[in-house]
Amino acid sequence: MSHPHPELGPPPKLPEGGLRVTPLGGLGEIGRNMTVFEYGGRLLIVDCGVLFPEEEQPGVDLILPDFTSIRDRLDDIDGIVLTHGHEDHIGGVPFLLREKADIPLIGSKLTLALIEAKLQEHRIRPYTLEVEEGHRERIGPFECEFVAVNHSIPDALAVAIRTPAGLAVHTGDFKMDQLPLDGRLTDLPAFAKLGEEGIDLLLVDSTNAEVPGFVPPERDISGVLRQVFGNAQKRIIVASFASHVHRIQQILDAAHEYGRKVAFVGRSMVRNMGIARDLGYLRVPTGLVVDVKTLDDLRDDEVVLVCTGSQGEPMAALSRMANRDHQIRIVEGDTVILASSLIPGNENAVYRVINGLTRWGATVVHKGNAKVHVSGHASAGELLYFYNICKPKNLMPVHGEWRHLRANAELGALTGVPKNRCVIAEDGVVVDLVDGIAKIVGKVQAGYVYVDGLSVGDVTETSLKDRRILGDEGIISIFVVVDSTTGKIVGGPHIHARGSGIEDSAFSAVIPKIEDALIKSASDGVVDPHQLQQLARRAVGKWVSDSYRRRPMILPVVVEV
């Protein structure tokens, strides 16, 4: 199995007749999925999603793929194929279309409806092409065939991309639920037909490659939900992804059965479920869904609230309820259902929310204590079955952390894919398919691009490090006035601390050390304010480290008069 070397340089020019594949997100991480295909000087993008920040990225709202490698080639992009409507696959589209608004978007009816609603908020009217399973569309030099796949959102598609370089197939996110709620199966006969044609490069969802067996059917959850609904004495609050239509359908069915009304909470939840209902993907009995403002007219045992926040996102409705920062107040006897997976990296945030809800008296039902979630991604048994059907000549695991990618490559090797044809790449690593052989040829820039409020890309790793220091260690400010000619102190030093755990009065011990350092520098003829600031910073930093074993941010200010 090949894998990228840290010293990879820029890729060479793509050989004539070759297909280049460059993942700009989704490899080595769960989220931010984006893959660029290049043939004959033209580009086709599959997905453009976001990654949600973790605790060590304070203040960040979203993380985007890095568009640097394609920014000067936006006119070469023939289209963006969207495999399905989850945020980690469509959330980055508005930011790419800000740079060139007329790039066509290709996807299924529900996927396009979700991204169009999102783009309205950005005041972008996209060019769209709606496709269905079985359709073939020529997009520039790429002939794309769309294949139905089952996932945790309706209307998901895989895409087969034909060029003279060969046939590449990108599964998107998929599983093989044999009893799907909407009756829409992963189209194994279509994949078998592609396998008979000869798949030169197969890019496969790796999320559950470490999990043995098969994913249970989505409908298995309904019995558990009915049991929870039957035992609940007061309100039921369900947290789910705002696009998990199948899961919400089962919540609606259970609420209808037990005579409860349902209110959607949160802008994205209201918007997405409205779209799904209008397009016929969500079946809502008449009178079942009510406005959240009418809940005061209902008894607690007649209420179901459906909201976002199943991943512990700090600004989502459920987190705010747990923190007593929401109009809906959790009370003793409420039942909260976390009806979603636990995305790696979010564990601490989720358990913090669970503890907060439990503190106020709620009974919290989650994947750890009840079967209220099944995955939307194929497990190892399904992947083995899939490889035996597709018989790929080259394999490139996508969508997963390193452990998932490796496990997926090993499954491919077990089914007969030569180990040297199982290409384990990471974000930015360039893979060329030439003469039927896929191999790594270089690397392009593919770092994190942070969205913070209206700022895109302005937040850097350095500024995040500063934020972490401020959050962990606090800040100490030093203010000194010096004579511009002699460098001698004429005012201060004044020292103040915030969040450092050190009382301002304690700094009387370090003021003489600052004075000594500045007096010595003045005698040496040093009058440059920047150099004086560094002397003050070092004096205080050493004293804090020796006295308290801490490393707060130290901000010295030297003013000349």
LUMLUMZA-95027 format. One line per field, with one value per residue (C-alpha): residue in three letters; residue number from 0; x, y, z. Coordinates in Angstrom, 3 decimals, decimal comma. Layout:
BEGIN
residuo	c(Ala; ...) $
num	c(NUM; ...) $
px	c(X; ...) $
py	c(Y; ...) $
pz	c(Z; ...) $
This chain:
BEGIN
residuo	c(Met; Ser; His; Pro; His; Pro; Glu; Leu; Gly; Pro; Pro; Pro; Lys; Leu; Pro; Glu; Gly; Gly; Leu; Arg; Val; Thr; Pro; Leu; Gly; Gly; Leu; Gly; Glu; Ile; Gly; Arg; Asn; Met; Thr; Val; Phe; Glu; Tyr; Gly; Gly; Arg; Leu; Leu; Ile; Val; Asp; Cys; Gly; Val; Leu; Phe; Pro; Glu; Glu; Glu; Gln; Pro; Gly; Val; Asp; Leu; Ile; Leu; Pro; Asp; Phe; Thr; Ser; Ile; Arg; Asp; Arg; Leu; Asp; Asp; Ile; Asp; Gly; Ile; Val; Leu; Thr; His; Gly; His; Glu; Asp; His; Ile; Gly; Gly; Val; Pro; Phe; Leu; Leu; Arg; Glu; Lys; Ala; Asp; Ile; Pro; Leu; Ile; Gly; Ser; Lys; Leu; Thr; Leu; Ala; Leu; Ile; Glu; Ala; Lys; Leu; Gln; Glu; His; Arg; Ile; Arg; Pro; Tyr; Thr; Leu; Glu; Val; Glu; Glu; Gly; His; Arg; Glu; Arg; Ile; Gly; Pro; Phe; Glu; Cys; Glu; Phe; Val; Ala; Val; Asn; His; Ser; Ile; Pro; Asp; Ala; Leu; Ala; Val; Ala; Ile; Arg; Thr; Pro; Ala; Gly; Leu; Ala; Val; His; Thr; Gly; Asp; Phe; Lys; Met; Asp; Gln; Leu; Pro; Leu; Asp; Gly; Arg; Leu; Thr; Asp; Leu; Pro; Ala; Phe; Ala; Lys; Leu; Gly; Glu; Glu; Gly; Ile; Asp; Leu; Leu; Leu; Val; Asp; Ser; Thr; Asn; Ala; Glu; Val; Pro; Gly; Phe; Val; Pro; Pro; Glu; Arg; Asp; Ile; Ser; Gly; Val; Leu; Arg; Gln; Val; Phe; Gly; Asn; Ala; Gln; Lys; Arg; Ile; Ile; Val; Ala; Ser; Phe; Ala; Ser; His; Val; His; Arg; Ile; Gln; Gln; Ile; Leu; Asp; Ala; Ala; His; Glu; Tyr; Gly; Arg; Lys; Val; Ala; Phe; Val; Gly; Arg; Ser; Met; Val; Arg; Asn; Met; Gly; Ile; Ala; Arg; Asp; Leu; Gly; Tyr; Leu; Arg; Val; Pro; Thr; Gly; Leu; Val; Val; Asp; Val; Lys; Thr; Leu; Asp; Asp; Leu; Arg; Asp; Asp; Glu; Val; Val; Leu; Val; Cys; Thr; Gly; Ser; Gln; Gly; Glu; Pro; Met; Ala; Ala; Leu; Ser; Arg; Met; Ala; Asn; Arg; Asp; His; Gln; Ile; Arg; Ile; Val; Glu; Gly; Asp; Thr; Val; Ile; Leu; Ala; Ser; Ser; Leu; Ile; Pro; Gly; Asn; Glu; Asn; Ala; Val; Tyr; Arg; Val; Ile; Asn; Gly; Leu; Thr; Arg; Trp; Gly; Ala; Thr; Val; Val; His; Lys; Gly; Asn; Ala; Lys; Val; His; Val; Ser; Gly; His; Ala; Ser; Ala; Gly; Glu; Leu; Leu; Tyr; Phe; Tyr; Asn; Ile; Cys; Lys; Pro; Lys; Asn; Leu; Met; Pro; Val; His; Gly; Glu; Trp; Arg; His; Leu; Arg; Ala; Asn; Ala; Glu; Leu; Gly; Ala; Leu; Thr; Gly; Val; Pro; Lys; Asn; Arg; Cys; Val; Ile; Ala; Glu; Asp; Gly; Val; Val; Val; Asp; Leu; Val; Asp; Gly; Ile; Ala; Lys; Ile; Val; Gly; Lys; Val; Gln; Ala; Gly; Tyr; Val; Tyr; Val; Asp; Gly; Leu; Ser; Val; Gly; Asp; Val; Thr; Glu; Thr; Ser; Leu; Lys; Asp; Arg; Arg; Ile; Leu; Gly; Asp; Glu; Gly; Ile; Ile; Ser; Ile; Phe; Val; Val; Val; Asp; Ser; Thr; Thr; Gly; Lys; Ile; Val; Gly; Gly; Pro; His; Ile; His; Ala; Arg; Gly; Ser; Gly; Ile; Glu; Asp; Ser; Ala; Phe; Ser; Ala; Val; Ile; Pro; Lys; Ile; Glu; Asp; Ala; Leu; Ile; Lys; Ser; Ala; Ser; Asp; Gly; Val; Val; Asp; Pro; His; Gln; Leu; Gln; Gln; Leu; Ala; Arg; Arg; Ala; Val; Gly; Lys; Trp; Val; Ser; Asp; Ser; Tyr; Arg; Arg; Arg; Pro; Met; Ile; Leu; Pro; Val; Val; Val; Glu; Val) $
num	c(0; 1; 2; 3; 4; 5; 6; 7; 8; 9; 10; 11; 12; 13; 14; 15; 16; 17; 18; 19; 20; 21; 22; 23; 24; 25; 26; 27; 28; 29; 30; 31; 32; 33; 34; 35; 36; 37; 38; 39; 40; 41; 42; 43; 44; 45; 46; 47; 48; 49; 50; 51; 52; 53; 54; 55; 56; 57; 58; 59; 60; 61; 62; 63; 64; 65; 66; 67; 68; 69; 70; 71; 72; 73; 74; 75; 76; 77; 78; 79; 80; 81; 82; 83; 84; 85; 86; 87; 88; 89; 90; 91; 92; 93; 94; 95; 96; 97; 98; 99; 100; 101; 102; 103; 104; 105; 106; 107; 108; 109; 110; 111; 112; 113; 114; 115; 116; 117; 118; 119; 120; 121; 122; 123; 124; 125; 126; 127; 128; 129; 130; 131; 132; 133; 134; 135; 136; 137; 138; 139; 140; 141; 142; 143; 144; 145; 146; 147; 148; 149; 150; 151; 152; 153; 154; 155; 156; 157; 158; 159; 160; 161; 162; 163; 164; 165; 166; 167; 168; 169; 170; 171; 172; 173; 174; 175; 176; 177; 178; 179; 180; 181; 182; 183; 184; 185; 186; 187; 188; 189; 190; 191; 192; 193; 194; 195; 196; 197; 198; 199; 200; 201; 202; 203; 204; 205; 206; 207; 208; 209; 210; 211; 212; 213; 214; 215; 216; 217; 218; 219; 220; 221; 222; 223; 224; 225; 226; 227; 228; 229; 230; 231; 232; 233; 234; 235; 236; 237; 238; 239; 240; 241; 242; 243; 244; 245; 246; 247; 248; 249; 250; 251; 252; 253; 254; 255; 256; 257; 258; 259; 260; 261; 262; 263; 264; 265; 266; 267; 268; 269; 270; 271; 272; 273; 274; 275; 276; 277; 278; 279; 280; 281; 282; 283; 284; 285; 286; 287; 288; 289; 290; 291; 292; 293; 294; 295; 296; 297; 298; 299; 300; 301; 302; 303; 304; 305; 306; 307; 308; 309; 310; 311; 312; 313; 314; 315; 316; 317; 318; 319; 320; 321; 322; 323; 324; 325; 326; 327; 328; 329; 330; 331; 332; 333; 334; 335; 336; 337; 338; 339; 340; 341; 342; 343; 344; 345; 346; 347; 348; 349; 350; 351; 352; 353; 354; 355; 356; 357; 358; 359; 360; 361; 362; 363; 364; 365; 366; 367; 368; 369; 370; 371; 372; 373; 374; 375; 376; 377; 378; 379; 380; 381; 382; 383; 384; 385; 386; 387; 388; 389; 390; 391; 392; 393; 394; 395; 396; 397; 398; 399; 400; 401; 402; 403; 404; 405; 406; 407; 408; 409; 410; 411; 412; 413; 414; 415; 416; 417; 418; 419; 420; 421; 422; 423; 424; 425; 426; 427; 428; 429; 430; 431; 432; 433; 434; 435; 436; 437; 438; 439; 440; 441; 442; 443; 444; 445; 446; 447; 448; 449; 450; 451; 452; 453; 454; 455; 456; 457; 458; 459; 460; 461; 462; 463; 464; 465; 466; 467; 468; 469; 470; 471; 472; 473; 474; 475; 476; 477; 478; 479; 480; 481; 482; 483; 484; 485; 486; 487; 488; 489; 490; 491; 492; 493; 494; 495; 496; 497; 498; 499; 500; 501; 502; 503; 504; 505; 506; 507; 508; 509; 510; 511; 512; 513; 514; 515; 516; 517; 518; 519; 520; 521; 522; 523; 524; 525; 526; 527; 528; 529; 530; 531; 532; 533; 534; 535; 536; 537; 538; 539; 540; 541; 542; 543; 544; 545; 546; 547; 548; 549; 550; 551; 552; 553; 554; 555; 556; 557; 558; 559; 560) $
px	c(0,000; 1,461; 1,141; 2,344; 5,830; 6,115; 8,723; 6,504; 7,001; 4,669; 3,253; 4,656; 2,568; -0,228; 0,784; -1,393; -4,256; -3,922; -6,531; -5,441; -7,239; -6,537; -8,410; -8,591; -10,484; -11,999; -8,844; -7,369; -10,502; -14,280; -15,648; -14,571; -14,989; -13,769; -12,071; -10,818; -10,619; -8,553; -8,457; -7,289; -6,832; -10,412; -11,562; -14,536; -15,123; -16,946; -18,402; -17,287; -18,012; -17,060; -15,443; -16,724; -14,157; -12,877; -11,997; -8,479; -9,903; -11,660; -13,823; -13,872; -17,292; -16,377; -13,308; -13,184; -11,101; -8,142; -8,947; -5,397; -4,453; -7,500; -7,970; -6,197; -8,049; -11,663; -12,436; -11,303; -13,975; -16,793; -18,975; -19,354; -21,032; -22,730; -23,236; -25,743; -26,950; -24,953; -22,977; -19,657; -20,323; -22,137; -21,293; -18,261; -20,070; -21,154; -17,541; -16,294; -19,117; -18,216; -15,061; -16,907; -20,683; -21,457; -19,816; -22,618; -23,885; -24,949; -26,966; -30,259; -33,493; -33,192; -29,458; -29,918; -32,898; -30,808; -27,837; -30,062; -31,678; -28,212; -27,017; -30,002; -28,495; -25,304; -27,313; -26,013; -28,290; -26,527; -26,588; -27,918; -28,395; -30,742; -29,878; -31,275; -29,865; -29,298; -28,702; -25,604; -24,412; -21,383; -19,735; -16,836; -14,614; -16,116; -18,980; -20,742; -23,130; -25,097; -25,859; -28,337; -26,777; -28,445; -27,294; -28,720; -30,259; -32,508; -31,407; -27,707; -25,754; -22,455; -20,811; -18,963; -16,621; -15,536; -12,630; -10,191; -7,876; -10,306; -13,334; -13,210; -16,046; -16,637; -19,127; -19,838; -21,211; -23,110; -24,286; -26,290; -29,487; -31,615; -34,835; -34,595; -37,503; -37,909; -37,354; -34,339; -31,570; -27,913; -27,940; -25,682; -26,586; -25,383; -22,099; -21,723; -22,207; -19,522; -17,281; -17,788; -16,911; -13,723; -13,293; -9,820; -9,994; -12,515; -12,797; -14,686; -16,221; -13,984; -15,848; -16,867; -14,075; -12,956; -16,450; -17,112; -20,295; -23,176; -24,954; -28,407; -31,410; -32,629; -36,087; -34,683; -34,722; -38,502; -39,170; -36,761; -38,259; -41,778; -40,599; -38,989; -42,127; -44,309; -42,288; -41,874; -43,943; -43,267; -41,732; -39,581; -36,690; -34,906; -31,538; -30,543; -28,698; -30,812; -30,678; -31,411; -34,810; -35,185; -34,554; -36,978; -39,604; -39,447; -39,744; -42,835; -44,359; -43,793; -45,180; -48,306; -48,791; -48,585; -50,719; -47,988; -47,420; -44,008; -42,239; -38,965; -36,433; -33,540; -33,290; -31,531; -33,910; -37,010; -35,612; -34,468; -37,557; -39,727; -37,842; -38,081; -41,819; -42,479; -40,594; -42,350; -39,368; -40,951; -44,504; -46,179; -49,735; -52,046; -51,855; -48,869; -46,246; -46,930; -45,089; -42,840; -44,702; -47,873; -46,266; -47,460; -51,006; -50,111; -49,500; -45,911; -46,937; -48,263; -44,991; -42,055; -39,302; -36,872; -33,673; -30,016; -27,024; -26,442; -22,669; -22,411; -22,029; -21,874; -24,333; -26,836; -30,206; -29,494; -26,217; -27,945; -30,726; -28,119; -26,511; -29,824; -29,260; -32,385; -36,052; -36,840; -35,936; -35,125; -37,100; -37,273; -38,891; -38,088; -36,700; -33,887; -32,948; -29,600; -30,554; -27,245; -23,717; -20,811; -18,364; -14,745; -13,367; -16,745; -16,890; -16,050; -18,511; -21,327; -20,786; -20,646; -24,114; -25,393; -24,159; -25,732; -29,104; -28,957; -28,170; -31,542; -33,371; -33,688; -33,463; -30,957; -31,238; -28,241; -26,336; -24,418; -27,502; -30,122; -30,336; -31,425; -28,919; -27,588; -24,744; -25,075; -21,760; -20,956; -19,215; -16,441; -18,784; -20,569; -17,288; -15,957; -19,159; -18,874; -15,265; -16,134; -18,843; -16,780; -13,407; -11,452; -8,009; -6,910; -8,387; -8,275; -9,986; -11,648; -13,786; -12,110; -9,304; -6,010; -7,126; -10,243; -8,309; -5,822; -8,530; -10,402; -7,269; -6,675; -10,228; -9,595; -6,364; -8,185; -10,537; -7,696; -6,746; -2,912; -1,411; 0,634; -2,629; -4,257; -3,361; -3,591; -3,415; -4,166; -5,474; -3,467; -1,737; -2,004; -2,792; -2,434; -4,138; -1,932; -1,985; -4,285; -1,983; -2,751; 0,163; 1,073; 3,015; 3,146; 1,354; -0,431; -1,405; -4,477; -4,433; -7,325; -9,152; -11,007; -14,305; -14,759; -17,888; -17,588; -13,852; -12,709; -9,061; -7,902; -7,604; -4,262; -2,730; -0,712; -3,832; -5,466; -2,395; -2,789; -6,447; -5,575; -2,948; -5,445; -8,017; -5,618; -3,159; -4,635; -2,849; -0,449; -0,074; 2,944; 2,897; 6,112; 6,889; 10,539; 12,498; 12,921; 16,485; 17,959; 15,714; 15,274; 11,982; 9,792; 6,544; 5,600; 6,040; 2,317; 1,251; -2,269; -3,385; -6,577; -7,314; -3,818; -4,796; -2,165; -3,280; -2,084; -0,510; 1,848; 3,590; 5,342; 7,986; 8,779; 8,656; 12,265; 13,399; 11,825; 13,378; 16,820; 16,586; 15,515; 18,092; 20,846; 19,648; 19,528; 23,114; 24,034; 22,402; 19,357; 16,370; 14,409; 10,894; 10,627; 13,843; 12,670; 9,372; 11,221; 13,345; 10,203; 8,505; 11,487; 11,789; 8,110; 7,970; 10,891; 9,444; 5,989; 7,500; 9,804; 7,161; 3,961; 4,992; 2,656; 3,018; 0,415; 0,426; 2,579; 1,762; 4,351; 3,722; 6,595; 5,648; 8,256; 7,990) $
py	c(0,000; 3,326; 6,442; 10,030; 11,004; 14,212; 15,555; 15,347; 18,312; 19,972; 17,529; 17,461; 18,373; 15,852; 13,441; 13,637; 11,166; 10,915; 11,579; 13,545; 13,213; 15,738; 15,485; 18,908; 17,620; 14,522; 12,380; 12,061; 13,720; 13,318; 16,275; 18,947; 16,503; 17,794; 16,006; 17,596; 15,528; 16,858; 15,696; 17,557; 20,804; 20,790; 20,262; 18,483; 18,833; 16,219; 17,734; 20,825; 20,506; 21,925; 20,571; 21,640; 22,964; 21,147; 22,495; 23,483; 25,841; 28,416; 31,023; 29,206; 28,646; 26,453; 24,997; 25,052; 23,242; 25,247; 26,564; 27,837; 25,136; 25,845; 29,572; 30,616; 27,894; 28,715; 29,168; 25,568; 24,132; 22,509; 21,704; 20,656; 17,284; 17,055; 13,476; 14,361; 17,175; 16,828; 19,859; 18,036; 17,697; 20,928; 23,443; 24,880; 25,525; 29,114; 30,071; 28,641; 30,300; 33,620; 33,406; 32,401; 32,340; 30,659; 27,279; 24,755; 22,599; 19,043; 16,912; 15,248; 17,140; 17,223; 17,973; 20,944; 22,216; 22,207; 23,992; 26,528; 27,452; 27,857; 29,989; 32,329; 33,430; 34,304; 36,065; 33,706; 32,297; 29,189; 27,446; 23,953; 20,682; 18,180; 14,519; 11,167; 7,685; 6,133; 9,510; 10,142; 13,702; 15,025; 17,725; 19,063; 16,066; 14,082; 11,706; 11,252; 8,427; 8,675; 5,656; 5,443; 4,811; 4,497; 6,878; 8,708; 11,341; 10,722; 11,136; 10,313; 9,466; 7,905; 9,160; 7,200; 9,455; 8,308; 9,849; 8,389; 7,819; 5,259; 4,845; 6,386; 5,795; 7,946; 6,355; 9,434; 8,332; 5,051; 1,921; -1,148; -0,939; -3,759; -2,410; 1,352; 3,490; 5,034; 1,765; 3,240; 0,618; 1,043; -0,019; -3,058; -4,213; -0,839; -1,169; -4,755; -3,501; -0,844; -3,583; -5,655; -2,600; -2,233; 0,284; 1,750; 3,780; 3,334; 6,015; 4,543; 5,839; 4,610; 5,845; 2,425; 0,308; -0,731; -1,857; -5,565; -6,902; -4,973; -1,782; -2,538; -1,228; 2,294; 0,926; -1,019; 2,273; 2,650; 0,045; 1,723; 5,138; 3,870; 2,411; 5,747; 7,642; 5,234; 5,694; 9,487; 11,378; 14,956; 16,642; 14,755; 16,678; 15,049; 16,281; 15,226; 16,478; 19,041; 16,946; 13,468; 13,132; 9,385; 9,800; 12,745; 10,680; 8,031; 10,689; 12,086; 8,617; 7,896; 11,299; 10,729; 7,278; 8,645; 11,728; 14,329; 17,493; 18,222; 21,574; 22,126; 24,331; 26,088; 27,815; 24,995; 22,350; 24,373; 25,175; 21,655; 19,855; 22,377; 21,607; 17,841; 18,084; 20,301; 17,901; 14,831; 13,267; 13,814; 12,576; 14,788; 13,971; 16,986; 19,018; 17,116; 19,878; 23,110; 26,369; 26,447; 29,565; 27,506; 25,029; 26,934; 25,900; 22,188; 19,864; 18,647; 15,094; 16,359; 17,923; 16,756; 19,234; 18,436; 20,487; 20,551; 20,107; 16,365; 16,954; 19,364; 22,426; 25,352; 27,593; 24,866; 24,678; 21,640; 23,015; 26,263; 24,344; 22,468; 25,809; 27,471; 29,898; 29,070; 29,986; 26,288; 25,341; 21,729; 20,539; 17,416; 14,583; 15,750; 13,098; 14,044; 11,759; 12,197; 10,505; 10,677; 9,364; 10,658; 12,223; 11,579; 14,589; 15,689; 13,306; 15,822; 18,400; 15,839; 14,423; 17,964; 18,562; 15,219; 16,115; 19,564; 18,120; 15,458; 18,120; 19,775; 16,469; 15,204; 11,547; 11,444; 8,607; 8,253; 5,732; 4,588; 3,399; 2,690; 1,844; 5,292; 5,567; 3,474; 4,618; 5,914; 4,391; 0,873; -1,418; -3,883; -6,679; -4,405; -3,042; -6,548; -7,388; -4,127; -4,775; -8,256; -6,738; -3,831; -5,573; -2,280; -2,207; 0,633; 1,652; 5,007; 5,106; 8,469; 10,019; 9,010; 9,439; 7,658; 4,523; 4,308; 4,794; 2,063; -0,357; 0,253; -0,338; -3,604; -4,739; -3,978; -5,965; -8,941; -9,039; -9,105; -5,485; -5,549; -3,827; -1,523; -0,404; 0,560; 4,251; 5,813; 9,546; 12,563; 16,049; 17,744; 14,583; 14,287; 10,909; 10,347; 7,549; 6,904; 3,753; 2,091; 2,606; 5,021; 6,447; 9,430; 12,080; 15,166; 17,397; 20,772; 23,134; 21,859; 23,392; 24,498; 27,703; 29,054; 30,923; 33,211; 35,344; 37,234; 36,574; 33,824; 32,771; 35,623; 33,405; 31,572; 28,791; 31,487; 33,376; 30,125; 29,398; 32,854; 32,128; 28,822; 30,517; 33,216; 30,564; 28,332; 30,760; 34,276; 37,510; 39,866; 43,418; 45,645; 49,404; 51,467; 55,062; 55,820; 58,851; 58,687; 60,013; 58,178; 55,137; 55,791; 54,981; 58,022; 56,190; 52,699; 49,838; 49,125; 45,475; 44,014; 40,422; 38,783; 35,078; 34,187; 33,405; 35,885; 38,821; 42,244; 42,852; 39,910; 41,747; 44,079; 41,339; 41,511; 45,299; 45,728; 43,053; 44,987; 48,235; 46,623; 45,216; 48,549; 50,586; 48,247; 48,515; 52,323; 52,365; 50,257; 52,850; 50,732; 53,004; 51,042; 50,444; 46,974; 45,808; 47,298; 45,430; 42,153; 42,830; 43,472; 40,367; 38,136; 39,503; 38,920; 35,598; 34,154; 35,378; 33,883; 30,581; 30,321; 31,444; 29,872; 27,366; 29,131; 30,581; 33,306; 35,616; 38,645; 41,882; 44,643; 48,226; 50,757; 54,369; 57,032; 60,644) $
pz	c(0,000; -1,023; 1,093; 0,898; 1,984; 4,017; 1,579; -1,494; -3,803; -6,304; -8,859; -12,400; -15,412; -15,927; -18,730; -21,828; -21,516; -17,746; -15,041; -11,964; -8,612; -5,854; -2,548; -0,869; 2,164; 3,761; 3,963; 7,444; 8,875; 9,063; 7,113; 4,611; 1,728; -1,624; -4,532; -7,758; -10,948; -13,865; -17,461; -20,548; -18,662; -17,333; -13,740; -12,169; -8,426; -6,380; -3,181; -1,308; 2,397; 5,762; 8,896; 12,291; 14,781; 17,847; 21,289; 20,259; 17,606; 19,816; 18,129; 14,778; 13,188; 10,221; 8,527; 4,719; 2,132; 0,862; -2,631; -3,237; -5,762; -7,958; -7,331; -10,531; -12,464; -11,628; -15,341; -15,917; -13,585; -15,584; -12,598; -8,960; -8,456; -5,049; -3,893; -1,131; 1,082; 4,305; 5,487; 5,251; 1,513; 0,542; 3,299; 1,488; -1,796; -0,950; -0,201; -3,513; -5,470; -3,866; -5,971; -9,178; -8,935; -12,269; -11,634; -12,344; -9,482; -10,341; -7,921; -7,044; -6,364; -2,554; -2,588; -4,919; -2,905; 0,290; -1,283; -3,065; 0,268; 1,788; -1,124; -0,731; 2,587; 0,697; -2,043; -4,723; -7,449; -8,746; -12,095; -11,368; -13,201; -11,556; -12,112; -11,025; -10,671; -14,078; -15,749; -17,845; -18,349; -20,215; -18,137; -20,171; -21,004; -18,132; -18,858; -15,524; -14,677; -11,447; -9,267; -6,371; -2,962; 0,416; 3,154; 6,171; 3,888; 0,867; -2,734; -2,235; -5,383; -6,343; -9,535; -12,218; -14,195; -17,654; -19,528; -22,087; -19,071; -17,666; -15,436; -11,957; -9,468; -6,371; -3,966; -1,855; 1,530; 1,353; 3,106; 2,069; 4,108; 2,668; 4,225; 3,675; 4,850; 1,406; -0,477; -2,277; -2,234; -3,071; -6,726; -6,585; -10,121; -11,456; -9,552; -10,811; -14,360; -13,808; -12,420; -15,560; -17,665; -15,609; -12,794; -13,109; -9,867; -7,052; -4,366; -1,402; 1,838; 4,697; 7,802; 9,145; 7,637; 11,140; 12,175; 11,495; 9,950; 8,446; 9,519; 11,017; 9,083; 9,890; 10,660; 13,668; 15,568; 15,412; 18,123; 20,539; 19,809; 20,484; 23,785; 24,798; 23,748; 25,694; 28,889; 28,670; 31,247; 30,133; 27,083; 24,587; 23,035; 20,100; 18,825; 15,333; 12,292; 10,479; 7,305; 8,693; 7,037; 7,684; 11,412; 11,668; 9,812; 12,513; 15,208; 13,478; 13,172; 16,888; 17,905; 15,789; 17,325; 20,886; 20,272; 20,583; 18,562; 17,023; 16,864; 14,993; 16,795; 15,069; 11,692; 9,831; 11,184; 10,257; 6,805; 5,897; 7,146; 5,296; 2,084; 2,650; 3,312; 0,280; -2,009; -0,612; 1,168; 4,600; 5,230; 7,818; 9,009; 8,972; 12,171; 13,592; 13,230; 15,130; 15,642; 18,701; 19,882; 20,468; 22,876; 25,952; 25,026; 25,239; 28,190; 28,616; 27,675; 24,332; 23,169; 21,035; 20,188; 17,378; 17,407; 16,400; 18,691; 18,785; 18,443; 21,371; 19,127; 21,566; 19,702; 18,804; 20,541; 22,724; 24,115; 24,982; 26,736; 28,777; 29,714; 30,611; 27,736; 25,705; 25,887; 26,326; 29,907; 30,727; 33,770; 35,920; 33,980; 30,433; 28,064; 25,672; 22,758; 20,983; 17,728; 15,884; 15,749; 17,805; 15,340; 16,404; 18,247; 19,602; 22,548; 25,285; 23,969; 23,721; 27,216; 28,588; 27,119; 28,449; 31,932; 31,705; 30,684; 33,392; 35,990; 35,323; 35,739; 32,153; 31,197; 28,329; 25,815; 23,499; 21,413; 24,494; 26,387; 23,701; 20,025; 18,864; 16,020; 13,175; 10,979; 7,439; 6,368; 5,162; 7,650; 6,814; 5,742; 3,302; 1,948; 1,289; -0,544; -2,483; -3,557; -4,773; -6,950; -8,299; -8,738; -8,967; -10,554; -8,258; -4,902; -3,134; 0,299; 1,047; 3,781; 7,014; 9,488; 8,933; 10,770; 8,606; 5,370; 6,250; 7,338; 4,085; 2,000; 3,850; 3,035; -0,628; -0,542; 1,008; -1,985; -4,495; -5,180; -5,409; -2,381; -4,578; -6,224; -2,870; -2,718; 0,742; 0,288; 2,474; 1,824; -0,927; -2,139; -5,918; -7,495; -11,249; -13,154; -16,190; -18,343; -15,827; -12,850; -10,011; -8,066; -5,898; -7,826; -5,594; -3,156; -3,247; -0,453; 1,409; 4,872; 7,037; 6,107; 9,138; 9,069; 12,066; 11,783; 8,509; 8,321; 5,940; 6,047; 8,270; 11,350; 11,284; 13,340; 15,138; 16,167; 17,303; 19,410; 20,970; 21,686; 23,329; 25,507; 26,490; 27,333; 29,256; 30,855; 30,670; 29,808; 31,588; 30,271; 31,058; 30,489; 30,677; 29,661; 28,681; 27,601; 23,820; 24,012; 26,995; 27,282; 31,001; 32,715; 33,357; 34,153; 35,373; 35,076; 35,554; 35,383; 35,111; 34,709; 33,459; 33,668; 34,862; 38,437; 39,683; 41,812; 40,607; 44,027; 43,471; 40,641; 43,072; 43,242; 39,523; 39,005; 40,275; 37,796; 34,918; 36,140; 36,430; 32,899; 31,396; 33,375; 32,180; 28,578; 28,828; 30,062; 27,049; 24,756; 23,845; 23,163; 20,538; 21,955; 20,418; 22,098; 25,394; 25,074; 24,603; 27,720; 29,782; 28,371; 29,202; 32,737; 33,525; 31,678; 33,650; 36,944; 36,227; 35,105; 38,153; 40,664; 39,284; 36,572; 34,149; 30,657; 30,134; 27,141; 28,023; 26,246; 26,902; 25,776; 25,801; 25,095; 24,262; 25,421) $
